[in-house]
Amino acid sequence: MPTIKFYNVKSRKSVEVDVSKVEKVMLKNGRPAAQTMDPETGTKMFKILSAADAALLK
């Protein structure tokens, strides 16, 4: 399964999350973004998606 890399601000580390656990959202200005929960700490993480990452979530 493909993964997307998020940065957890609370624990200050990068986290790889499986694509099936990521929710795709759209910002008010039309840019694609993603949000998920950190599997280790349960912290909510948010990321503005690149074109490559957005293609994984379609």
Stockholm file with secondary structure:
# STOCKHOLM 1.0

chainA/1-58         MPTIKFYNVKSRKSVEVDVSKVEKVMLKNGRPAAQTMDPETGTKMFKILSAADAALLK
#=GR chainA/1-58 SS CCEEEEEETTTTEEEEEEGGGCEEEECTTSCEEEEEECTTTCCEEEEECCHHHHHHTC
#=GC SS_cons        CCEEEEEETTTTEEEEEEGGGCEEEECTTSCEEEEEECTTTCCEEEEECCHHHHHHTC
//
